Amino acid sequence: MNRKMIFRILGNIIMFEGAIMLLPFLVSLIYKEHTAIYFIITAAVAIAIGYILANLKTENRHIYAKEGFIIVALSWVVVSLVGALPFYISGEIPNYIDAFFETVSGFTTTGSTILNDIEALSRGMLFWRCFTHWIGGMGVLVFVLALIPKSEGQDMFLMKAEVPGPVVGKLVSKVHMTARILYGIYAFLTVIEIIFLLFGGMPLFDSIVHAFSTAGTGGYAIKNSSIAFYNSYYIDMVVTVFMLLFGINFNLYYLLLLKDFKQIFKSEELRWYILIIAVFTGIITVNTLGIYGNVSESFRYSIFQVASVITTTGFATTDFGMWPTLSQILLLLLMVVGACAGSTGGGMKISRIMILIKSAKCSIKKMVSPRSVTTIKIEGKPVDKQVLDFAYSYFVVYALIFFASVLLISFENLDIITTLTAPLTCLGNVGPGFGDLIGPVGNFSSLSSFSKIVLSFDMLAGRLELFPMILLFYSLKDCINVAREKVLKR
């Protein structure tokens, strides 16, 4: 393993994080807050450490798939450890484990929080908290690739390890150009949402941070009652539309720029995405009529929460924990399904669900007609065996991590709903769970530090498609074994 190259790239990532902390530093200065000093201290330390690591001398500058996965996993852990420092040293989140959990939740665009009073945070901290969503939405390394192009060989390994979905490819011949196109589209949609929110009467600061949270499909708000604070049908609909837009595969937006409408309409995943949203919204609208009294209000809250959960954003405009059981079960299903591959959303991804359903269908056909030739196709093209194997492996590993997390959290002796939905919402990067404790009007503050560490791992694993975090643990195990052998030889 090329350890020196791993540290060099980590150094660049840490320097990058130090540089972007200048934005919340400026926000703190604008609002004349004392928290500005904590951002500049953290930024200075991060840039200094990153500079030392980035300038390690190494003759071999090549990295391959294994190093790519490890770099991605380590990068996300390190940026979360560093990103938690302003919260901790300022005293606004006095417990470092809590600050780490909040930052992991930010970068992974989960939106689960330990804060009982969000509005007590300074503007600079609120900006940093939501900005982590925006950076993490498209990916920390994708952002760095857009700014600092490297050799093509290593770029693709990094991008494949970080961008969510079963298949990742280049939009153009150069990987760093692909990264720039993706972030260009991402930034453009964010600006458009800010403008629409301003038209709805939302203040500028609020519009910017909520657009960050929507774009990253993270769900951090700056009010204790989330988007419900604004009590505006217009704002609810704007946020709903943009949550759904950010849940679509960004490759389709590139095709839209090329005016390749034929390829867009051929997207089977997009059709499934629209169908699931329409069907689930319709059922929940009818099911919640008794709560809201009329179709308009019922549709307003139903479409918002369906969009929020399927895109794993996590915003709330109502306490869906009070909805009928059918509606809650449907939202629970959406937590697992998630958004489209190649979007900023989490979950298992619709494309994987499609593959698993079609695979099950083919298996049933095989049982009925053993001699029949069955092929799993997506958009009329046969699915590669490697993609199929990865989808099966992903599902199994997803289930294993979920059950292991449930068992670990069960030692805390919480109620069954909290114990089951806490790992599910964190692994799916959704945000709120179910029940009074961690539901849409609750938070994760009452959980133990051990449970928060377990759930932090779940959030990182869910955002990075599971395998980078698994490989990181294998690599750490190998390093420990090598170190132990050296000690024994002495």
C-alpha positions in Angstrom: 0.0 0.0 0.0 1.3 3.5 -0.9 1.0 5.0 2.6 3.0 8.2 1.8 0.7 9.0 -1.2 -2.3 8.4 1.0 -1.0 10.9 3.6 -0.1 13.4 0.8 -3.7 13.4 -0.5 -5.0 13.6 3.1 -2.8 16.7 3.6 -4.4 18.4 0.6 -7.9 17.5 2.0 -7.0 19.0 5.4 -5.6 22.2 3.8 -8.8 22.5 1.8 -10.9 22.2 4.9 -8.9 24.9 6.6 -9.3 27.1 3.6 -13.1 26.8 3.4 -13.4 27.6 7.1 -12.6 31.2 6.1 -16.2 31.4 4.9 -17.8 30.9 8.3 -15.0 33.1 9.7 -16.2 35.9 7.4 -19.8 35.3 8.3 -18.9 35.6 12.0 -17.1 38.9 11.3 -20.1 40.3 9.4 -22.3 39.6 12.4 -19.6 40.8 14.8 -19.4 37.5 16.7 -16.6 36.4 18.9 -16.7 32.9 17.3 -14.7 34.2 14.4 -11.5 33.5 16.3 -12.3 29.8 16.7 -12.6 29.4 12.9 -9.3 31.1 12.2 -7.5 29.1 14.9 -8.9 25.8 13.5 -8.1 26.9 9.9 -4.5 27.8 10.8 -3.9 24.5 12.5 -5.5 22.5 9.7 -3.5 24.3 7.0 -0.3 23.8 8.9 -0.8 20.1 9.5 -2.1 19.6 5.9 0.9 21.4 4.4 3.3 19.1 6.3 1.5 16.0 5.1 1.0 17.2 1.5 4.8 17.8 1.2 5.9 14.3 2.2 8.5 13.0 -0.3 7.5 9.9 -2.2 8.9 8.4 -5.4 5.8 6.3 -6.1 2.8 8.6 -6.7 0.4 6.0 -8.1 -2.6 4.8 -6.2 -5.0 2.0 -7.1 -8.5 0.9 -6.1 -7.6 -0.2 -2.5 -5.8 3.1 -1.8 -8.7 5.0 -3.4 -11.2 3.5 -1.0 -9.0 4.0 2.0 -8.3 7.6 1.1 -12.0 8.4 0.7 -12.8 6.7 4.1 -10.0 8.4 5.9 -10.7 11.7 4.4 -14.3 11.8 5.6 -13.2 10.7 9.1 -10.5 13.3 9.3 -12.6 16.2 7.9 -15.3 15.4 10.5 -12.7 15.3 13.3 -11.3 18.7 12.2 -14.7 20.1 11.4 -15.9 19.4 14.9 -13.2 21.6 16.5 -14.9 25.1 16.0 -18.1 23.7 17.7 -16.0 22.2 20.6 -13.4 24.9 21.3 -16.0 27.7 21.1 -18.1 25.9 23.8 -21.2 26.0 21.6 -21.2 22.1 21.7 -19.1 21.5 24.8 -18.8 17.7 24.4 -16.4 16.6 21.6 -18.3 13.4 20.8 -21.4 15.5 20.4 -19.5 17.9 18.1 -18.1 15.0 16.1 -21.6 13.5 15.7 -23.0 16.8 14.6 -20.2 17.3 12.1 -20.4 13.8 10.7 -24.1 14.3 10.3 -23.3 17.5 8.4 -20.7 16.2 6.0 -22.6 12.9 5.3 -25.8 15.0 4.7 -27.7 13.0 7.3 -29.2 15.9 9.3 -29.5 14.0 12.7 -28.7 16.4 15.5 -27.8 16.5 19.2 -28.9 20.1 19.6 -31.8 20.9 21.8 -31.8 24.6 20.9 -30.5 25.2 17.4 -31.3 28.9 17.5 -28.8 29.3 20.4 -25.9 28.8 18.0 -24.1 31.9 16.6 -24.6 32.8 12.9 -21.1 31.6 12.0 -21.7 28.2 13.5 -25.1 27.9 11.9 -23.5 28.8 8.5 -20.6 26.2 9.1 -23.1 23.6 10.1 -25.2 23.9 6.9 -22.2 24.5 4.7 -20.9 21.0 5.7 -24.1 19.7 4.0 -23.3 21.5 0.8 -19.7 20.3 0.6 -20.6 16.8 1.6 -23.5 16.6 -0.8 -21.6 16.2 -4.0 -18.5 14.9 -2.1 -15.5 16.4 -0.4 -13.0 14.7 -2.8 -15.1 15.5 -5.9 -14.9 19.2 -4.9 -11.1 18.9 -4.5 -10.8 17.1 -7.8 -12.7 20.0 -9.4 -10.2 22.5 -8.0 -6.9 20.5 -8.0 -6.7 18.1 -11.0 -4.4 15.1 -10.5 -3.3 12.3 -12.6 -6.2 10.5 -14.4 -5.3 7.1 -13.0 -5.9 8.1 -9.4 -8.8 10.5 -10.0 -11.2 7.8 -11.2 -10.5 5.5 -8.2 -11.3 8.4 -5.8 -14.4 9.4 -7.7 -15.8 5.8 -7.9 -15.2 5.4 -4.1 -17.1 8.6 -3.2 -19.9 9.2 -5.7 -23.1 7.4 -4.6 -24.6 4.7 -6.8 -23.9 1.3 -8.4 -22.1 2.7 -11.5 -19.9 5.8 -11.8 -18.4 7.0 -15.0 -17.0 10.1 -16.6 -19.2 12.7 -18.3 -16.2 13.9 -20.3 -12.7 12.5 -21.0 -11.1 14.3 -18.1 -12.1 13.3 -14.6 -11.4 16.8 -13.1 -13.6 18.3 -15.8 -16.4 15.9 -14.9 -16.0 17.0 -11.3 -16.2 20.7 -12.4 -19.3 20.0 -14.5 -21.0 18.3 -11.6 -20.2 21.1 -9.1 -21.1 23.7 -11.7 -24.6 22.2 -12.1 -24.8 21.8 -8.3 -23.9 25.4 -7.6 -26.2 26.7 -10.3 -29.2 24.8 -8.8 -28.3 26.1 -5.3 -28.2 29.7 -6.5 -31.6 29.3 -8.2 -33.1 28.0 -5.0 -31.7 30.9 -3.0 -33.4 33.3 -5.5 -36.8 31.5 -5.2 -36.6 31.5 -1.4 -35.9 35.2 -1.4 -39.0 35.8 -3.5 -40.9 33.9 -0.8 -39.9 36.5 1.8 -37.2 34.3 3.5 -34.3 36.5 4.7 -31.0 36.3 2.8 -29.0 34.4 5.4 -31.8 31.9 6.0 -32.2 31.4 2.2 -28.5 30.7 1.7 -28.2 28.1 4.6 -31.4 26.4 3.7 -30.4 26.2 0.1 -27.1 24.6 1.3 -29.1 22.0 3.3 -31.5 21.3 0.4 -28.8 21.0 -2.2 -26.8 18.5 0.0 -30.1 16.8 0.9 -29.0 17.1 4.5 -31.8 18.8 6.3 -30.1 21.1 8.8 -32.3 24.1 9.5 -31.5 27.2 11.6 -34.8 27.1 13.5 -35.9 24.6 16.1 -39.1 23.9 14.2 -37.2 23.4 10.9 -39.0 24.7 7.7 -42.3 24.7 9.7 -41.1 27.9 11.3 -41.9 29.9 8.1 -45.4 28.5 7.8 -45.5 29.3 4.1 -47.1 27.2 1.4 -44.9 28.8 -1.2 -41.6 28.1 0.8 -42.8 24.5 1.4 -43.3 24.0 -2.3 -40.0 25.6 -3.3 -38.1 23.4 -0.9 -40.1 20.3 -2.0 -39.3 20.9 -5.7 -35.6 21.5 -5.1 -35.3 18.4 -2.8 -36.7 16.3 -5.6 -34.4 18.0 -8.2 -31.3 17.2 -6.0 -32.5 13.6 -5.7 -32.1 13.1 -9.5 -29.0 11.6 -11.1 -26.8 14.6 -12.0 -25.7 12.9 -15.3 -29.3 13.7 -16.5 -28.7 17.4 -16.0 -25.6 17.2 -18.1 -27.7 15.5 -20.8 -30.2 18.3 -20.4 -27.4 20.8 -21.1 -26.5 18.8 -24.3 -30.3 18.8 -25.2 -30.2 15.0 -25.3 -33.8 14.7 -24.3 -34.1 11.2 -25.7 -31.6 9.8 -23.3 -33.3 11.6 -20.4 -36.7 10.1 -21.2 -35.0 6.7 -21.5 -33.9 6.8 -17.8 -35.7 3.9 -16.2 -34.5 5.0 -12.7 -36.0 8.5 -13.2 -39.4 6.9 -14.2 -39.3 4.7 -11.0 -38.4 7.8 -8.9 -41.3 9.8 -10.2 -43.7 6.9 -9.9 -42.7 6.1 -6.3 -43.1 9.8 -5.3 -46.5 10.1 -7.0 -47.9 6.8 -5.6 -46.7 7.4 -2.0 -47.8 11.0 -2.0 -51.2 10.1 -3.2 -51.7 7.3 -0.6 -50.4 9.5 2.3 -52.5 12.5 1.2 -55.7 10.3 1.4 -54.5 8.7 4.6 -53.9 12.0 6.4 -57.0 13.8 5.3 -58.5 13.2 8.8 -55.6 15.1 10.4 -55.5 18.1 8.1 -59.1 18.4 7.1 -58.8 19.2 3.4 -56.9 17.9 0.3 -54.8 21.0 -0.2 -53.2 20.9 3.3 -52.9 17.2 3.3 -51.1 17.2 0.0 -48.8 20.1 1.2 -47.5 18.1 4.1 -47.5 14.7 2.3 -45.5 15.8 -0.7 -43.0 17.7 1.5 -42.4 14.7 3.8 -42.2 12.2 0.9 -39.7 14.4 -0.9 -37.8 14.9 2.4 -37.5 11.2 3.2 -37.0 9.7 -0.3 -34.2 12.2 -1.0 -33.0 11.7 2.6 -33.0 15.4 3.3 -34.7 15.3 6.6 -36.5 18.6 6.7 -39.8 18.6 8.6 -42.9 20.8 8.4 -45.1 18.5 10.6 -44.7 15.8 13.2 -45.2 12.7 11.0 -44.8 10.6 14.1 -48.5 11.5 14.7 -49.6 10.2 11.2 -51.6 7.0 10.8 -49.5 3.8 10.9 -49.8 3.3 7.1 -48.3 6.6 6.3 -45.4 6.0 8.8 -44.7 2.6 7.3 -44.5 4.2 3.8 -42.0 6.8 5.0 -40.0 3.9 6.6 -39.8 2.2 3.3 -38.7 5.4 1.6 -35.9 5.7 4.2 -34.5 2.4 2.8 -35.1 3.1 -0.9 -33.5 6.5 -1.0 -32.9 8.7 -4.1 -31.3 8.1 -7.5 -27.8 7.0 -8.0 -25.4 9.9 -8.8 -27.6 12.3 -6.8 -26.8 13.9 -3.4 -29.4 11.7 -1.8 -28.7 8.7 0.4 -30.4 5.3 1.0 -29.9 2.1 -1.0 -30.6 4.0 -4.3 -33.5 3.3 -6.6 -31.2 1.7 -9.2 -30.2 -1.0 -6.7 -33.8 -1.6 -5.7 -34.6 -2.0 -9.4 -31.8 -4.5 -9.9 -32.8 -6.5 -6.8 -36.5 -6.6 -7.9 -35.7 -7.6 -11.5 -33.2 -10.2 -10.2 -35.9 -11.7 -8.0 -38.3 -11.8 -10.9 -35.7 -13.6 -13.1 -35.1 -16.1 -10.3 -38.8 -16.9 -10.1 -39.0 -17.4 -13.8 -36.1 -19.7 -13.6 -37.8 -21.8 -11.0 -40.9 -22.1 -13.2 -39.0 -22.6 -16.5 -35.5 -23.9 -15.7 -34.4 -24.0 -19.3 -35.5 -20.4 -20.0 -32.8 -17.8 -20.6 -33.3 -14.8 -18.4 -31.4 -11.5 -18.6 -31.7 -8.6 -16.2 -31.9 -5.4 -18.2 -32.0 -1.7 -17.2 -33.0 0.7 -19.9 -33.0 -2.1 -22.4 -29.3 -3.0 -21.7 -28.1 -6.1 -19.9 -26.8 -5.4 -16.5 -23.1 -6.4 -16.1 -22.5 -9.3 -13.8 -20.0 -7.3 -11.7 -22.8 -4.7 -11.1 -25.2 -7.5 -10.1 -22.7 -9.0 -7.7 -22.0 -5.6 -6.1 -25.7 -4.9 -5.7 -26.2 -8.3 -3.9 -23.1 -7.7 -1.7 -24.3 -4.2 -0.9 -27.7 -5.4 0.2 -26.1 -8.1 2.5 -23.5 -5.8 4.0 -26.2 -3.1 4.5 -28.4 -5.6 6.4 -25.4 -6.8 8.5 -24.3 -3.3 9.5 -27.9 -2.4 10.3 -28.5 -5.5 12.6 -25.1 -5.1 14.2 -25.9 -1.4 15.0 -29.3 -2.4 16.4 -27.6 -4.9 18.7 -25.0 -2.5 19.9 -27.5 0.3 20.6 -29.9 -2.2 22.3 -27.5 -2.2 25.3 -28.7 1.3 26.0 -32.2 -0.2 26.7 -34.1 2.3 24.6 -37.6 1.7 23.3 -37.8 -0.7 20.3 -38.9 2.1 17.8 -35.8 4.2 18.7 -33.5 1.2 18.7 -34.6 0.1 15.2 -35.0 3.5 13.5 -31.9 5.2 14.8 -29.5 3.0 12.8 -31.9 2.9 9.9 -32.1 6.7 9.6 -28.3 7.2 10.1 -27.3 4.4 7.6 -29.7 5.9 5.1 -28.5 9.4 5.8 -32.1 10.5 6.4 -31.9 12.5 9.7 -35.0 12.1 11.9 -36.1 8.7 13.0 -39.4 7.6 14.6 -40.7 7.9 18.2 -40.7 10.6 20.7 -36.9 10.5 21.3 -35.5 10.9 17.8 -38.6 11.7 15.8 -39.1 14.9 13.7 -39.6 17.0 16.9 -36.8 15.2 18.9 -33.0 14.7 18.6 -30.2 12.4 19.5 -28.8 14.3 22.5 -30.1 11.8 25.1 -28.2 8.9 23.5 -24.9 7.7 25.1 -21.5 8.6 23.7 -21.1 4.9 22.6 -24.4 5.0 20.7 -23.4 8.3 19.0 -20.1 6.7 17.9 -21.9 3.7 16.5 -24.4 6.0 14.6 -21.5 8.2 13.4 -20.0 5.1 11.8 -23.4 4.3 10.3 -23.6 7.8 8.8 -20.2 7.5 7.3 -20.7 4.0 6.0 -24.1 5.0 4.4 -22.7 8.1 2.7 -19.7 6.2 1.3 -21.6 3.2 0.0 -20.4 1.0 2.9 -17.3 -0.6 1.4 -14.7 2.2 1.9 -15.4 2.1 5.7 -15.2 -1.7 5.7 -11.9 -1.6 3.8 -10.6 1.0 6.2 -11.2 -1.3 9.1 -9.5 -4.2 7.3 -6.5 -2.0 6.6 -6.3 -0.8 10.2 -6.4 -4.5 11.2 -3.5 -5.3 8.8 -1.5 -2.3 10.1 -2.0 -3.5 13.7 -0.9 -7.1 12.8 2.3 -5.7 11.0 3.1 -3.5 14.0 2.6 -6.5 16.4 4.9 -8.7 14.3 7.6 -6.0 14.4 7.3 -5.8 18.2 7.5 -9.6 18.6 10.6 -9.8 16.5 12.3 -7.2 18.7 
